Each structure stands twice: as structure tokens, then as C-alpha cells.
Amino acid sequence: MRRVFRPDLLLLLLAVMLGVSSGCAKEPEETLLLGEWISTVIEKAGIESAAGNVPYFLNITQDSQYFTPVQAATDWGILSPDYPFDPEQKLDRRWTAFTLVRLAGLSSEENLPIRDIGSDPFRKEIVTAAARGLMSTDKNGCFHPEDYISAKEAEALLDQVISYMDTCHAETGKAEIKWNEDAEITRAEVKAFDKETMTARFAGDDRISPGQYVAIPENGSDVLYHIDGVTDDPEGQTAFLEPASADELIEDLDLENEFTVDFTQAEITDLFQNEIQTETSYVEPTNIHLMAARPLTRSTTINGYTVSYSVTAAGIRAGVSRKLTDHEQVTAELELCRLKPVYRWKMQKGKVEEGYLRLDFTTLESLRFQSRHARQKYGDLSKLDAADFPGTIRNLFQDEKTVLTVPLCEVKVPLPDLPMLYLDIVLHLKMYVSGRVELALSQNHRIGMEIHNQAMRPISEHDNKAEASIQADSGLTGGLQFGLNLQNFKLADVSAEAGAKAKLATVMHLYDSEGNHTVTQTDLPADYVSDMAEGNGNVLVCTDMNAYWISSLNLNSGGTLAGKLGFGKSIHLLDEKSGKLFPGKRTHMENGHFVDHCTRGSRPRKKERQKPDAAQLDLNVYSLILAPDETGTVTLKVLPEGYRTEDIRYESLDPMIASVDGAGNVTGISEGSTIIRIHTDDEVYSMQCSITVRNGKKE
């Protein structure tokens, strides 16, 4: 490779001393091999592994640990068989620029002079990386392409590029479509259509034939079907239909735009059904009813639950609530707002050349179950023997947990520039609660996918915040499905389920009269057990909480064009292992308060003490005669074995005659007689002194 140096010898020597030349650059402490770098790029970008088994590089065969990431990188265009690739070579600045520019698909820049790259084969990518500000040259305009780059710096640059890819904007609003001229759409009038049997009836004078397409009105728009077969009868023709395929009808397609959704311009379709579904992630809508495309509020009652949603320009707010008793109510809400789709879709002759669908939006979710204390409902068990406690509360408990999945509504949002292009949104809400809980979630989402060179990568970023008071098992998720549609053709879709779940393990510590300790775990709600144990000193309750975010992403279902072309994928993003709701915080609770660790254990037994001989219990005096306001002192000559001075208590049986303080100092108050009682705090020992108070001086 040709190097460019200043001809001045002094400057050359200075450059060498300072380590500027690439040959003298200090190697970073931690570097990456090219194979490791490509593996990191593919993993962080989420690019799908290549399906092909034919190696792009003869030196990287199927038994190589780098085979899969190298194949995927070549499919995307990060690598090229035109340039030799050695996975054991150390990563330098040249290869970093080359791979990152091609990963992001940045257009080439030629207007930045760089002095030391000459005719470098990666010259375009190096200039582009420097011109875009991704990488830099030194003050002399040199890039130092052969310098090794540290793993930390390379991965920081990779994060920048992925963030750029995940937040790119549509440059222009564009909607161009070219239909397949060979596709024949019949003008014959449909007399009857049965969607279950996928058959249509035509009059006898309208001649149709297999291979044609027919437009059938559905929900205010025409849906195209392919005529697969035809039978004739005296009254006309019956056509056997199948859904039309976008890749057959569309020759070329070029779409690009971004905008913020105004929900008042959308068509809202009710998904309320006759019953609430349980334990399902998505419920296919039936018997839907088209609503007016204006701000609205809808409400219905299903199995005792009030289900409602309201629509404003900014978003949709939906809720489920039910009053169980005068003191118990459960409510859950899901709000979708600030929805901004960004899409770019290029297709030629049924092949997706470039696809990009990203949705930025915010969800607000809340779950609240209010209930009175269990003792108010079931009674006071504070005097119950600890051994009988678990069985008693089990028999009393009434299982009131709620598990619901409620389909809410479907929203059809028209997209700019092309009337037949629209975004389809389906919402559902899922909740689970078994006791008192207050949960509020705020989540900013960026989800979607990108298709490039017949390879795909997901887009998924989430910013989560939570406020919670959790005393029982609970869960709340919102389900959202977004589809990019052209007429009745679904080009791509993205569905997400996001929320949180909490599991509480309840443990009872039971004590007998001797202080012996047994541990019993129960599946009963923690708030219920804690309430019932309140006031019972022989039953102590501990709770361990495991609260975590739930987030999953499904890209391109089977009914979409992208899904049929093999770009479908399901991803679990956050779960019990990876998405702690309160990272770093304590999770063990005692008496409703978080502690570092469990402190429950066997109680110390009281020590049996033998009373000493009477001589050991002598007082300094056994009687005192005092005048009013006169003082005297009563003390023990010897403390009982195992006791301290602070364990001794003094009390006057008639404080109006004489008073005594904690040190045994007695003060006369008024004429009369009383007793000063001296005892240990555990009442094992007790002695007394007679006090007489007389007017005038004592004799």
C-alpha cells in the first residue's frame, strides 16, 4: 500500500517519535479478530443468519465457528466475496470503516481528502466514515487505516451505527405503484359471496374464467380474489376463490413516508365479544362492528366487567373494571399514544428490494386491585395456635384471582399519498391479579424491522418506568399489532406484547410455646396471609418478590407478503431472567417491609434460674421513717445471679405517701405508711421495704 508522508525529514522524525505513522502505532490492550468483530456486528444488529450452506469464502467452511455470522454478513452486504476476508486477522480502522458503512447502507462520499489512503480498496467506505463523522482523521488529514482499533472503541462505533439505523427518517413522501398489466380483473357482477366456502355466484350472461381476479366489496372497500375454478349451471356460474397475492398483482411498488397518527381520522372497529377469553395471547376478532371515524367513547359489560375505550387525536385509552364487593374493585387500563410510523418499501416484480417499517409509540398501563383487610372479612385469628394457622386460613380463603384477555378494538389509519394504503392496529389487554396491588407502567417503544439484500433484522428499543405496590401475584400486558397494508394486501406486520408480571412466594414462620420454629410455604396471596397473621406473635410472614418486565416481538406473520417470503421471526426481549422490574433493589419482605435477608429463626429459650439463699437477697434497710420531702435509699446488698442493676425495678404501692425513683431513692410525700416493692423485671424475685412518713423530724 502506498503511504503518504511529508518530505521534510524533521517532520518525519517527529512523526515517528510521536508514533503517528501506522507502522509505529501502539497496539490497543484489547483488540478483536475480524471473525469476532463480524460475529459481534451480526449479534448486536440482530441480522438473521443465512439459510444457504454454500460458503461465500472458501477459507470459511461450515465447520468454522465464524461460518454463520460471515454468511449473514455477506447476505446483508457487510462483507463481499470481492474482498478477501481472513477471520484471524486483527481488526484495524480500515475494516471497521468498511463494515460499518456497509452495515448502515450509507451513500458514498467523495468530497473529503484523506492523505494516507491512496488507492486503498476500501477508500470509498473510509471517506464516507470520515465525512459522516463516524470516524475521524488526525490534524494532518491522515486516517491511519492499518492501526488496530480497541474492542471498546469498535463496539461504541457499532452502537452508534445501530442507533442511526433504528432512528432513520423517511427523506421524502412517496407512493408509486405499478400493477401487473397481465392480471385480468373481471367486471362481472357478483350476485352472492360466501366467505366461509370462498365461493361467489355470477349471473349466466357474465362469463368468467379461472385465472381472472374479481373485486368484492367488504367493509367499505374492494377486496381482490383470484378465481381458481368455475362451474356452470342453468342459473349462472359459481366461482371458487382464493385470496389474491400481492406479488402476483403488483409489478413495482415504491413507498416512503413518516407521520404522526391522528386517531380522529381513523376507522375504529369494535372487537367486543360475548365473553372474555382466558389465557390466550391474541384473540381473533369475530362479529366486528364498524364505528364512525370520529372521536368516540365505547363501553359494554362482559361477564360483570365494564370494558371501554375512548379515542382522541393523540391516542386510544382502554380500560377494564369490576366492583367485586363494597370494599373490593379491580381496574386495568391501557393507553396507546404518540404513534409515529416510519416506512420505506421498494418491490420489483414481486421481490422485496428494500423494506423498513418502524413504529415509535408510548404505552401507559395500570393495574389496581383494592380490597379490605382479610381480617375484616374472615375474622380475627390472633389467638389461634400457630400449628393450626395454615390449615385454618386455607379453609377460609376464597379464590378471587382474575385472569382476563380482552380484545378491545381495531384501528384503520389511512396513510398519506395513497388512499388504498393504510396502517392497521389491533389492541388487546391482558391482566392477572390475586390480591392487593397497585401497578403503573410507562413505556416508550421503538419496534419494527428492516429488510435489506433479502436479509432481515429486527428493531427493538424500550424505555421502561414502573411504580408499584405489590402484595400479591399480578400481571398486566398490552398487546398491539401493527400492519402495513395496500388495499387488502398486508405487506408486513409487527406485533408486540409489553407489560410486567410479579410473583410472590409466601412463607409462614410458626413458633410453639418453647420457641421452636417451623417453616411452611403457601401459594396463598401474601396480603391475605399477612392480614390474617396480624397480631399473632407466633405466626410471622415473609415474602419474596420476583417482579419483571414482559416484552416480546413478532415480525411478519404468515399472512403478510414479507412473511410468505420468509421474513418472519418471533423474539422474546424481556422476561424473568433479563428484565427485572426493580434492578438492584431488595426483594425480601418482612411485615410488609423490604429487608436485606430473612431474619426469622428459632427464638431463644428463657434461662431457668435458681433463687439464691435469703442472705443473698438482703436489702440495706427493711424499713424507713421519713418526714415529708425527706429522702432515703433502699438498695439490694447483692444482685441475683445473672441480673444487672438495670434489671431491678422499684415501685411505691401508694405514691401519695412516698415516691421512689429507678435507683431506689425514696421521698416522703405526706403522713402515712406504704410499701416500696423491689423486684426483677421478669418478676422472678420480689422484696419489699416498709415506709412510714411522719410530720416533723424523724426520731
Secondary structure, DSSP 4 states (H G I P E B T S, - for coil): ------S-HHHHHHHHHTT-SGGGPPPPSSB-BHHHHHHHHHHHHTPPPP---S-SSTTS-TTSTTHHHHHHHHHHTSS-TTS---TTSBPBHHHHHHHHHHHHTPPP------TT-TT-TTHHHHHHHHHTTSS---TTS---TTSB-BHHHHHHHHHHHHHHHHT---SS-EEEEEE-TT--B--PPEEEEETTTTEEEEETTS---TT-EEEEEETTEEEEEEEEEEEEETTEEEEEEEEPPHHHHEEEEEEEEE----GGGSEEEE---SS-B-S-S-----S-EEPPSSSEEEEEEETTEEEEEEE-SSEEEEEEEEEEETTEEEEEEEEEEEEEEEEEEEEETTEEEEEEEEEEEEEEEEEEEE---HHHHH---TTS-GGGHHHHHHHH-----EEEEEEEEEEEEEPTT-TTEEEEEEEEEEEEESS-EEEEEEEEEEEEEEEETTEEEEEEEEEEEEEEEE-S-EEEEEEEEEEEEETTEEEEEEEEEEEEEEEEEEEEEEE-TT--EEEEEE-S-HHHHHHHHTT-TTEEEEEEEEEEEEEEEEES-TTSHHHHTT--EEEEEE-TTT-BSSTTS--EEETTEEESS----PPPPPPP-PPPPGGGG-BS-SEEEE-TT-EEE--BSSPPTT--GGGEEEEES-TTTEEE-TT-EEEE-SSEEEEEEEEETTSS-EEEEEEEE-SS---
